[in-house]
């Protein structure tokens, strides 16, 4: 068999096996009602068993609108019973000077953590007063890593060497591109890793405006079919994922090499803005931030940030993205420094340089929950069209949060701000 020729089975595989996959995944759910909550009789029945619920359930979860809209959620939630109302706020204006995000944004963020949006608003105010934050996307690639398991390391190494042949890698990528819709051929890539008798073949595709987890899983299936049909020796075991992908888990690999959108951002905050908005000085702020990062490194932390997960989670929820992806997206690096023409001895004249590197932003503008009405409505206030624009806004939001958090810590106002914001008279 000539491995340089893509297998004819690739598109046939998708046509033959995708319907079966769909039928298997829906088995047991197709005959169930769109909503298990029976408002007319005030009953919630699951698997034939009535579940006791409080009266508030019918007001706040299985309310009339939620039950009426049940069909909207049929592809997103199994055993649907209703919706929860999650508080959403707004920060801004936040000026972003990106290649895709190029204006001042009012950003929706969903959270029930008091003081969080006040802090992010302050960071956004500082960034906008300084002229905005520059953002750039380094790469965009969603990954899946099928694993191939052999009887011993010798057999695994033979396979590893075969997959690493340039003609094999080219053929596999061609097969994936031919077997899937909406691929960006030049972005499809393979990375091969061997751990003892296991070989992980990581397939990367351009996720475009989707998050891409489902799409790259189909690509992984094609890779497995290719290996089974074209590798000249036996492959005893293979699985769609062997853990190397680290989906929704923090990973040093993806923190360094990237997954999803890899984004960088920076800005210079003049000393007067730091004093007026952040209530500290550039020198003291960067000094505290570096100490905080060094401590984080000492205790073995992967994410060298203050609280990026807070902002990403609130932004992901508000825009219909998967908050579980924050587990990997928050693995980032924040860096503060001072800069300016003044001599080193005159620290009061220096400005603040602030930057962020976020190599695993998993975000989408299409697919999944992004198409549900509430999330579309929330995104509409930003006028966002693409996942690239959302990714650049993510980086700007994250940096805004870092600026305000570190400033509150350094100035000694963190505790009092939280108390005042969360104990307002009702």
C-alpha positions as CSV (number, residue, x, y, z in Angstrom):
1,X,0.0,0.0,0.0
2,X,1.3,3.4,-0.9
3,X,0.9,5.7,2.2
4,X,1.3,8.8,0.0
5,X,-2.2,8.2,-1.4
6,X,-5.1,9.2,0.8
7,X,-7.4,6.2,1.4
8,X,-10.7,6.1,-0.5
9,X,-12.5,5.0,2.6
10,X,-12.3,8.4,4.3
11,X,-15.5,10.0,3.0
12,X,-17.1,6.6,2.9
13,X,-16.3,6.1,6.5
14,X,-18.1,9.3,7.5
15,X,-21.2,8.5,5.4
16,X,-21.4,5.0,6.7
17,X,-20.6,5.5,10.4
18,X,-21.9,9.0,11.2
19,X,-25.6,8.0,11.0
20,X,-24.9,5.0,13.3
21,X,-23.1,7.2,15.7
22,X,-26.1,9.6,15.8
23,X,-28.5,6.8,16.4
24,X,-26.5,5.3,19.2
25,X,-26.1,8.7,20.9
26,X,-29.8,9.4,20.8
27,X,-30.9,6.0,21.8
28,X,-33.2,6.3,24.9
29,X,-33.7,10.0,24.5
30,X,-35.7,10.2,21.2
31,X,-38.9,9.1,22.7
32,X,-38.7,11.4,25.8
33,X,-40.6,14.7,25.9
34,X,-38.6,17.9,25.3
35,X,-39.2,18.9,28.9
36,X,-39.7,16.6,31.9
37,X,-41.4,19.3,33.9
38,X,-45.2,19.0,33.8
39,X,-46.4,22.4,34.7
40,X,-50.0,21.6,34.3
41,X,-49.9,19.0,37.0
42,X,-46.9,20.4,38.9
43,X,-45.0,17.1,38.5
44,X,-41.4,16.4,37.7
45,X,-41.0,12.8,36.5
46,X,-37.6,11.3,35.7
47,X,-37.3,7.6,34.6
48,X,-40.8,7.0,35.8
49,X,-40.1,8.4,39.3
50,X,-41.7,11.6,40.6
51,X,-39.0,13.9,42.0
52,X,-40.2,16.1,44.9
53,X,-39.6,19.8,44.2
54,X,-40.3,23.0,46.1
55,X,-42.9,25.5,44.9
56,X,-40.0,27.8,43.9
57,X,-39.1,25.3,41.3
58,X,-42.1,26.2,39.2
59,X,-41.4,29.9,39.5
60,X,-37.6,30.0,39.0
61,X,-36.7,26.8,37.1
62,X,-39.7,25.3,35.3
63,X,-41.4,28.7,34.7
64,X,-43.8,29.1,31.9
65,X,-41.3,30.6,29.5
66,X,-38.6,27.9,30.1
67,X,-41.1,25.1,29.5
68,X,-42.5,26.8,26.5
69,X,-39.0,27.1,25.0
70,X,-38.0,23.5,25.7
71,X,-37.5,22.7,22.0
72,X,-34.7,25.3,21.7
73,X,-32.6,23.3,24.0
74,X,-33.1,19.8,22.5
75,X,-29.6,19.6,21.1
76,X,-27.9,21.1,24.2
77,X,-29.5,19.5,27.2
78,X,-30.8,15.9,27.8
79,X,-33.5,15.4,30.5
80,X,-34.3,19.1,30.3
81,X,-36.4,20.4,33.2
82,X,-36.0,24.2,32.9
83,X,-33.5,27.0,33.2
84,X,-31.8,28.9,36.0
85,X,-31.5,32.7,35.9
86,X,-27.9,33.7,36.2
87,X,-27.0,37.3,36.9
88,X,-25.3,39.2,34.1
89,X,-23.5,42.5,34.3
90,X,-21.4,44.7,32.0
91,X,-18.0,46.3,32.0
92,X,-16.7,49.0,29.8
93,X,-15.9,50.8,27.7
94,X,-12.9,48.6,27.1
95,X,-10.8,49.7,24.2
96,X,-9.1,46.9,22.2
97,X,-6.5,47.6,19.5
98,X,-6.5,44.1,17.9
99,X,-6.5,42.8,14.4
100,X,-10.1,41.6,14.8
101,X,-11.3,43.5,17.8
102,X,-10.8,47.1,16.9
103,X,-13.0,49.3,19.0
104,X,-14.4,50.1,22.5
105,X,-16.6,47.3,23.8
106,X,-19.2,47.0,26.5
107,X,-18.6,43.5,27.6
108,X,-21.2,41.2,29.1
109,X,-20.0,39.0,32.1
110,X,-22.2,36.6,34.0
111,X,-21.3,36.0,37.7
112,X,-22.7,36.0,41.2
113,X,-19.4,36.9,42.8
114,X,-19.8,40.3,44.3
115,X,-17.1,42.9,43.6
116,X,-15.9,41.0,40.6
117,X,-17.4,43.2,37.9
118,X,-16.5,46.4,39.8
119,X,-12.9,45.3,39.7
120,X,-12.9,44.4,36.0
121,X,-14.6,47.7,35.3
122,X,-11.8,49.5,37.0
123,X,-9.2,47.6,35.0
124,X,-11.1,48.4,31.8
125,X,-11.2,52.1,32.8
126,X,-7.4,52.1,33.2
127,X,-6.8,50.4,29.9
128,X,-9.1,52.6,28.0
129,X,-7.7,55.8,29.6
130,X,-4.2,54.6,28.5
131,X,-5.3,54.3,24.8
132,X,-6.3,50.6,24.8
133,X,-4.7,47.2,24.8
134,X,-3.0,45.7,21.8
135,X,-4.0,42.1,21.1
136,X,-2.7,39.6,18.5
137,X,-3.7,36.0,17.7
138,X,-0.6,33.8,17.2
139,X,-2.4,30.6,16.1
140,X,-5.8,28.8,16.1
141,X,-5.9,25.1,16.3
142,X,-8.1,22.5,18.1
143,X,-6.6,19.2,19.0
144,X,-7.5,15.5,19.5
145,X,-4.9,12.8,20.2
146,X,-5.9,9.2,19.4
147,X,-3.7,6.7,21.1
148,X,-2.3,3.5,19.5
149,X,-1.1,0.8,21.9
150,X,1.3,-2.0,21.0
151,X,2.6,-5.1,22.7
152,X,6.1,-3.7,23.4
153,X,8.2,-0.6,22.8
154,X,9.9,-2.1,19.7
155,X,6.5,-2.4,17.9
156,X,5.4,1.0,19.1
157,X,8.7,2.6,17.8
158,X,8.2,1.0,14.4
159,X,4.8,2.6,14.2
160,X,6.1,5.9,15.6
161,X,8.8,6.0,12.8
162,X,6.2,5.2,10.1
163,X,3.8,7.9,11.2
164,X,6.7,10.4,11.3
165,X,7.5,9.8,7.7
166,X,6.7,13.0,5.8
167,X,4.6,11.1,3.2
168,X,2.5,9.5,5.9
169,X,1.8,12.8,7.6
170,X,0.9,14.5,4.3
171,X,-1.4,11.6,3.4
172,X,-3.2,11.6,6.8
173,X,-3.7,15.3,6.6
174,X,-5.1,15.0,3.1
175,X,-7.4,12.3,4.2
176,X,-8.8,14.5,7.1
177,X,-9.2,17.5,4.8
178,X,-11.1,15.4,2.2
179,X,-13.2,13.6,4.7
180,X,-14.5,16.7,6.5
181,X,-16.4,19.8,5.6
182,X,-15.1,23.3,6.2
183,X,-11.4,22.4,6.8
184,X,-8.6,24.8,6.3
185,X,-6.1,22.4,4.6
186,X,-3.0,24.5,5.3
187,X,-3.8,24.5,9.0
188,X,-4.3,20.7,9.5
189,X,-1.3,19.3,11.3
190,X,0.0,16.2,13.0
191,X,2.2,15.9,16.1
192,X,3.4,12.4,17.2
193,X,4.5,11.5,20.7
194,X,5.6,8.1,22.0
195,X,5.4,7.1,25.7
196,X,6.6,3.5,26.2
197,X,4.4,1.2,24.1
198,X,1.9,3.9,23.4
199,X,1.9,6.3,20.5
200,X,-0.2,9.4,20.6
201,X,-1.0,11.0,17.2
202,X,-2.3,14.5,17.8
203,X,-4.4,15.9,15.0
204,X,-4.9,19.6,14.8
205,X,-7.4,21.4,12.7
206,X,-8.5,25.0,12.2
207,X,-11.5,25.4,14.4
208,X,-12.6,28.5,12.5
209,X,-15.6,30.2,14.3
210,X,-16.5,27.0,16.3
211,X,-14.7,25.8,19.4
212,X,-14.0,22.7,17.4
213,X,-14.0,19.8,20.0
214,X,-16.6,17.8,18.1
215,X,-15.2,18.6,14.7
216,X,-11.7,17.5,15.7
217,X,-13.1,14.3,17.3
218,X,-14.5,13.3,13.8
219,X,-11.0,14.1,12.5
220,X,-9.5,11.8,15.1
221,X,-11.8,9.0,13.9
222,X,-10.5,9.5,10.3
223,X,-6.9,9.3,11.6
224,X,-7.7,6.0,13.3
225,X,-9.4,4.5,10.2
226,X,-6.4,5.6,8.1
227,X,-3.9,3.9,10.5
228,X,-5.9,0.7,10.7
229,X,-6.2,0.4,6.9
230,X,-2.8,1.6,5.8
231,X,-0.3,0.7,8.5
232,X,1.3,-2.6,7.2
233,X,1.5,-4.2,10.6
234,X,-1.1,-5.0,13.3
235,X,-2.3,-2.4,15.7
236,X,-3.5,-4.3,18.8
237,X,-5.5,-1.4,20.4
238,X,-6.5,2.1,19.5
239,X,-8.7,4.7,21.2
240,X,-10.0,8.1,20.1
241,X,-8.2,9.8,23.1
242,X,-5.4,8.6,25.4
243,X,-5.2,11.6,27.6
244,X,-2.6,13.6,25.7
245,X,-5.2,16.1,24.5
246,X,-5.8,17.2,28.1
247,X,-9.3,18.4,27.3
248,X,-10.7,20.7,30.0
249,X,-7.6,20.1,32.1
250,X,-4.6,22.3,32.7
251,X,-1.5,21.1,30.8
252,X,2.1,22.3,30.6
253,X,2.1,21.2,26.9
254,X,-0.8,23.4,25.9
255,X,0.3,26.3,28.1
256,X,3.5,26.3,26.1
257,X,2.5,25.2,22.6
258,X,-1.1,26.3,22.4
259,X,-4.6,24.9,21.9
260,X,-7.6,26.7,20.5
261,X,-6.7,30.4,20.2
262,X,-3.2,31.4,21.3
263,X,-3.4,35.1,22.1
264,X,-1.0,37.8,23.4
265,X,-1.9,41.3,24.7
266,X,-0.1,44.3,26.2
267,X,-0.5,47.9,27.0
268,X,1.4,50.8,28.7
269,X,-0.5,52.5,31.5
270,X,0.8,56.0,32.2
271,X,1.8,56.7,35.8
272,X,-0.9,59.3,36.2
273,X,-3.6,56.7,35.2
274,X,-2.1,54.2,37.6
275,X,-2.3,56.7,40.4
276,X,-5.8,58.1,39.6
277,X,-7.5,54.8,38.7
278,X,-5.6,52.0,40.3
279,X,-4.5,54.0,43.4
280,X,-0.9,52.9,43.4
281,X,2.4,53.5,41.5
282,X,3.8,51.6,38.5
283,X,6.9,50.6,40.5
284,X,5.0,49.3,43.5
285,X,2.5,47.5,41.3
286,X,5.0,45.6,39.2
287,X,7.1,44.8,42.2
288,X,4.1,43.2,44.0
289,X,3.0,41.3,40.8
290,X,6.5,39.8,40.3
291,X,6.6,38.7,43.9
292,X,3.2,37.1,43.5
293,X,4.3,35.3,40.3
294,X,7.5,34.0,41.9
295,X,5.6,32.6,44.8
296,X,3.2,30.9,42.4
297,X,6.2,29.3,40.6
298,X,7.6,28.2,43.9
299,X,4.5,26.3,44.9
300,X,4.3,24.6,41.5
301,X,1.6,26.6,39.9
302,X,1.2,26.4,36.1
303,X,-0.9,29.5,35.6
304,X,1.2,32.5,36.5
305,X,-1.7,34.9,37.0
306,X,-3.8,36.4,39.7
307,X,-7.4,35.3,38.8
308,X,-7.8,34.9,35.1
309,X,-10.3,32.1,35.6
310,X,-12.7,34.6,37.1
311,X,-13.0,36.8,34.1
312,X,-12.9,34.0,31.5
313,X,-15.6,32.0,33.3
314,X,-17.9,35.1,33.5
315,X,-17.3,35.9,29.8
316,X,-17.7,32.3,28.6
317,X,-21.0,31.9,30.4
318,X,-22.4,35.3,29.2
319,X,-21.5,34.5,25.5
320,X,-22.7,30.9,25.5
321,X,-19.3,29.2,25.6
322,X,-18.4,26.2,27.7
323,X,-17.2,27.3,31.2
324,X,-15.5,23.9,31.7
325,X,-12.9,25.0,29.1
326,X,-11.7,27.6,31.7
327,X,-9.8,24.8,33.3
328,X,-7.3,24.9,30.3
329,X,-7.9,28.5,29.2
330,X,-6.8,30.0,32.5
331,X,-3.3,28.5,32.1
332,X,-1.7,31.9,31.2
333,X,1.2,34.3,32.1
334,X,0.8,37.8,33.4
335,X,3.8,40.1,33.3
336,X,4.2,43.7,34.7
337,X,7.2,45.9,34.4
338,X,8.2,49.6,34.5
339,X,9.4,51.6,31.5
340,X,10.1,55.2,30.7
341,X,12.9,57.6,29.8
342,X,13.7,58.4,33.5
343,X,16.9,57.3,35.1
344,X,16.5,54.2,37.3
345,X,16.9,56.2,40.5
346,X,13.8,58.3,39.6
347,X,11.2,55.5,40.0
348,X,8.3,58.0,40.3
349,X,8.5,58.9,36.6
350,X,8.1,55.4,35.2
351,X,5.0,54.0,33.5
352,X,3.5,50.6,33.8
353,X,4.0,47.9,31.1
354,X,1.4,45.1,31.4
355,X,1.1,42.0,29.3
356,X,-0.7,38.6,29.1
357,X,-0.1,35.4,27.2
358,X,-3.1,33.1,26.9
359,X,-2.2,30.1,24.8
360,X,-5.4,28.0,25.3
361,X,-8.4,30.2,24.7
362,X,-11.3,27.8,23.7
363,X,-14.1,30.1,22.4
364,X,-16.6,30.2,19.6
365,X,-19.2,32.4,17.9
366,X,-21.1,29.5,16.4
367,X,-22.2,26.0,17.5
368,X,-23.0,24.6,20.9
369,X,-24.6,27.0,23.3
370,X,-23.7,30.1,21.4
371,X,-26.8,29.9,19.3
372,X,-29.2,29.9,22.2
373,X,-31.3,33.1,22.4
374,X,-30.0,34.6,25.7
375,X,-26.4,34.2,24.7
376,X,-26.9,35.6,21.2
377,X,-28.6,38.6,22.8
378,X,-25.7,39.1,25.3
379,X,-23.2,39.0,22.4
380,X,-25.2,41.4,20.4
381,X,-24.2,44.3,22.7
382,X,-20.6,43.8,21.5
383,X,-21.5,43.4,17.8
384,X,-19.1,40.5,17.6
385,X,-19.1,38.3,14.4
386,X,-16.1,36.0,14.7
387,X,-14.4,33.8,17.2
388,X,-11.2,35.7,16.6
389,X,-12.8,38.9,17.8
390,X,-14.1,37.1,20.9
391,X,-10.6,35.7,21.6
392,X,-9.0,39.1,21.4
393,X,-11.7,40.5,23.7
394,X,-11.0,37.6,26.1
395,X,-7.3,38.7,26.4
396,X,-8.3,42.3,27.0
397,X,-10.8,41.3,29.7
398,X,-8.3,39.1,31.4
399,X,-5.6,41.8,31.5
400,X,-8.2,44.3,32.9
401,X,-8.9,41.9,35.8
402,X,-5.2,41.4,36.5
403,X,-4.5,45.1,36.7
404,X,-7.3,45.8,39.2
405,X,-6.7,42.7,41.3
406,X,-3.0,43.3,41.8
407,X,-3.6,47.0,42.4
408,X,-6.2,46.2,45.1
409,X,-3.8,43.8,46.8
410,X,-0.8,46.1,46.6
411,X,-2.7,49.1,47.9
412,X,-4.3,47.2,50.8
413,X,-7.9,47.8,49.6
414,X,-8.8,44.2,48.5
415,X,-10.6,43.1,51.7
416,X,-12.5,46.4,52.3
417,X,-13.6,46.6,48.7
418,X,-15.0,43.1,48.8
419,X,-16.8,43.8,52.1
420,X,-18.3,47.1,50.9
421,X,-19.4,45.6,47.5
422,X,-21.0,42.5,49.0
423,X,-22.7,44.0,52.0
424,X,-24.7,46.8,50.4
425,X,-28.0,47.4,52.1
426,X,-30.8,45.6,50.3
